Amino acid sequence: MTLAHSKLTSQGQVSVPAEVRRKLGVGPGSVLEWDEEGERVVVRRAGRFTSEEIHRRLFPEGPPKRHSLEELKEGVRRYIQGRHARR
């Protein structure tokens, strides 16, 4: 079943039909991702990742080293001092 149709302009641009925008939850400024899945090209809203995918990307070598509460407080203190230091 076809959801909607679009026409390609001479400049290679495509208008996303209103039904598709509503279904994807996109609007002006949204980024769409085009992906190849076998013989199909799939369009989806970009930037939707699971917390596990984000964690793997941030920490490719595994979980970060644990810090004590004192170390965390000291890090926050140094950060605040640096932010409010006179320049």
Secondary structure, 3 states (H helix, E strand, C coil): CCCCCCCECCCCCECCCHHHHHHHCCCCCCCEEEEEECCEEEEEECCCCCHHHHHHHHCCCCCCCCCCHHHHHHHHHHHHHHHHCCC
